[in-house]
Amino acid sequence: MTALAEWQNFYVIAGSSAGALIGLQFVVMALVANMPGTQLQGGEAFITPAIVHFATALLLAGMMTAPWHGIAPLVVLLALVGAVGILYAVSVVVRVRRQTVYRPGFEDWLFHAVLPLLAYAGLIVVASAAFSFGRAALFGVGGATLLLLFIGIHNAWDNVAYHVFIKKHQQ
């Protein structure tokens, strides 16, 4: 478990960033929603996933800094987070396909479908390899955490930019 101790600073930074970004996302969405003539549409397809990815990064940071006495419970939780994440990412794909407010392009599919699926699937791969390749698995969890943070940042920015620059300009 000393290998986890080497990652403490990384997860303090990642977890703090995820927590701050969750709060910022709420503030920005409240401000955008209060702009005259603005209607937040497609929220469950485009806005909510950013919060979920930030929350998952925060959860991973908490899990990776908890004082575990063995690796087995952590491995189980990583696999569980990965599996639930995959189910959620698939549900986002369904929501994006069903919504009629916006026609997604390549970048939207990349950041709302492909990359989240890779991040969550990566957690399952890491969990299955953790006992044999412990050190590499730690880099895998770190990579998935950062990927989820960057996906959330991209999607949050995209949401705000769409509502402020596109929808507001159309009105």
Protein Blocks (a to p, Z undefined) as FASTA:
>chain_A
ZZmmmmmmmmmmmmmmmmmmmmmmmmmmmmmmmpghiacehklmmmmmmmmmmmmmmmmm
mmmmpccfbfklmmmmmmmmmmmmmmmmmmmmmmmmmpmkbccdfklmmmmmmmmmmmmm
mmmmmmmmmmmmmmlmmmmmmmmmmmmmmmmmmmmmmmmmmmmmmmmmmZZ
